[in-house]
């Protein structure tokens, strides 16, 4: 069997397979039961003053998601009219830190009682208020990133405001840094810091208002003089959903590859409850060991450590890697640290353990154990990250409805797909060759 695909999505069993990010929208009403309303006719705004407009807004964002080709969509699970008893929040402004802090505390306080705010753990919670002026926020804190599942939106928020705030909820910073405005981004010495923790975005600033300024600061040339690759890097920041350049002419229509990888990583782990499935990363050149490889390769890893392999396999079976190691795109340091050698089954139960040297070697002492007895050694191994074969990704991690993101290259080996999965390439062509 030889299966070749390039570009992005190739779905097994279902050509329209998507992973859904669940969104629950809640609307604050005034004492008379009226919805928030806006007379703003700015075409760059998208009013949230009716159910039909909310549905249309999510649909528009889904068209943008589809154009990016990453296999994700927003699922609008509900639109809830909150009771008029909460009308004190009708004009709540997302840009008022105290308002945000108070609202979060109230939602937290009611989660386990009457849940009057209709908070959903399995969704991103979006609250619509009557505040005017466009925009929204994920957190009252002035410095991001903050992993929040609460978004509050002004009724006349911009077309891409929800997607921008969702990016923050998925741990993305602004392209100009994990801060808000120019002043927020300065360090204690007054120097502007612009790290967004993403490798493939060039430096940006809320104080730069054109592609020329970004080009000059990064490449010391005007935009027109840049190479095609350099222009793409500038465009990827200027037109980024996580930038502040929409008012400068930015299109807010893209995320970079590494931004997407980070969002997917968060969706797999810290945001797993809002997702209908996961993305499993596959890279034949990956470093580290997948959890399903670890036990089979442990003998080679501990070959030069004190004691037999069983000391370490017993410890690994007792304390295996947790779920956070299965679906992350990079491996993470995992310690294996047996506290003491286990008592061998044939050593008499009345023999002190661990055995003191002066008693000599215990009866029925295993021949492959060192004597005098040595303590096990702590060692660390990088666990997780991408799976090295498509078969391992399918058999060890992927569940029905999941998505495999496969790095470009040729993968040879037995392959039998019996689950409903989506196979996606990562910037190139993938060849799956059975044997």
Number of C-alpha atoms within 10 A of each C-alpha: 11 11 11 12 16 15 14 21 22 20 19 17 13 12 11 11 21 22 20 18 22 20 23 21 23 20 28 27 24 21 13 8 14 15 21 23 17 17 9 16 10 10 9 15 18 22 24 26 21 15 15 9 13 17 14 14 20 20 16 14 19 17 13 17 19 14 12 17 12 22 24 21 21 19 19 18 12 12 17 15 18 19 15 16 13 14 18 12 20 20 19 22 23 25 20 13 15 13 15 22 14 12 19 14 10 14 16 14 13 14 15 10 8 9 14 15 23 17 22 17 13 17 22 25 22 24 25 29 29 24 24 19 15 18 23 26 26 27 26 19 16 14 15 19 20 18 18 18 23 23 22 27 28 29 29 29 22 24 20 24 23 22 21 25 27 25 21 25 24 25 23 26 26 28 30 27 28 23 23 19 17 17 14 15 21 14 10 7 6 10 11 16 19 20 20 22 16 18 11 13 22 23 19 27 25 19 13 17 18 15 22 18 19 25 24 13 16 16 15 13 14 16 20 11 13 17 10 11 9 16 17 12 19 26 20 23 29 29 21 23 25 29 24 25 24 19 9 13 12 20 16 23 18 20 21 18 18 14 24 18 19 19 19 23 24 19 23 23 17 13 23 17 16 20 22 18 22 23 30 27 30 27 21 17 12 19 16 20 21 25 22 18 16 20 16 10 11 16 15 9 15 18 11 10 15 15 20 19 18 14 20 25 20 14 17 18 10 10 13 16 19 9 12 15 22 26 27 24 23 17 21 17 13 16 15 19 16 20 12 14 20 13 15 13 10 11 15 14 10 6 13 12 15 13 14 13 11 6 9 10 14 16 10 11 16 15 8 9 16 13 13 11 15 14 15 18 17 12 15 13 16 18 25 28 24 27 31 22 21 26 19 16 24 23 15 15 20 23 17 14 21 23 29 26 26 29 22 20 17 15 23 17 14 13 18 11 12 11 15 17 25 25 23 28 22 22 14 14 18 22 17 20 15 13 9
